[in-house]
Amino acid sequence: MLAGLLTCGRCGRRLGVVYSGRPPGHPYYRCERINQMLAKPRCMTFGASRIDPAIGKEILRAVTPMAIEAAMEADRAHRDNLEERHRMVELDLQQARYEASLAERRYAACDPDNRLIAAQLENSWEAALRRVEACEAGLAQARQIDLAAPAPDFAGIATDLESAWRSPNVDMRCRQQLLRTLVTDIIADVDEEQREVILTIHWKGGQHSQLRIRKPKAGEHGQSTPEAALAIIRSMATRWSDADIAATLNRMGMQTGQGKTWTARRVGSLRTVHKIHGYRSAEKNGEWLTLTEAAKKLGVTAHRVRRLIKEGVLPTDQVVPDAPHQIRATDLEKDEVTQFPRHRGPCRIKMENQKSLFPDI
């Protein structure tokens, strides 16, 4: 987007645009100064993936105060354009009617005995009448098209300039035209210590502004998961399944870093990468325990803990049915849990005069 506008702040040369990687490639801006004899490196090279959006935001910030006025002017120009088109068609129709009336008078003034001239004048009259019909049909069609076509929402565009700027119907050439209407030149420099690209924008009218844009680190790319999506995954991970989280993100219109929709597998993979646990008991801070850890803390078997859960004595939390039980550590200290009667096994009391089913042989 900034091709031809960037100037090197060190040598004063224009920055060119190069592409790397597979087609269409990733755009980069670089200084064209290179001294092959002395083997000196170029002044600077930096990617366009962060520079172009930052300049776009600065352009929107600059034109936002004038957006309403520009929208009213655009609406006025649109109406004037429609009226001008109608006026041109009406003038054409008026000229055609005049020529048809003139042809009619010429035909009426012709001597009937001069059949050759009369035939030519009659053909001219018919051609003029056909032209009148065509102009009337064109005027009616133009009015019908204007009534059927929806009026442009200039006011809506003024209130949401960012959506208009990012619209797929707006090509790069249109953005460049707007940029060159507002900006005279952009001086670029790189702060190697802070790893920042410094852009000094020279606006039309003599004003200046400066932007500092952080350069990406080695291995950092622009297809990372949005922070808003990560925050939702962290808040829902210990209470909902990966499928429920994916459905929620899709309903909210959020996408992955690659612009794809969410699935349970992608949510699970992201949790693994960012070490977001799916269960509270996975956080080993002592607040939540697994079933095995709870049994160990009570000094009983896991079977007894399952019995406590089944009897409703020990409350647990499950992300989904049949998922691992998550037990709060403070619930193990309740009296109904610690004083729950132990299972004594089958009764083995012998009765008098009781016959054995398996007598000794």
Order of alpha helices (4+ residues) and beta strands (2+ residues): beta-beta-beta-beta-alpha-alpha-alpha-alpha-alpha-alpha-beta-beta-beta-alpha-alpha-alpha-beta-alpha-alpha-beta-alpha
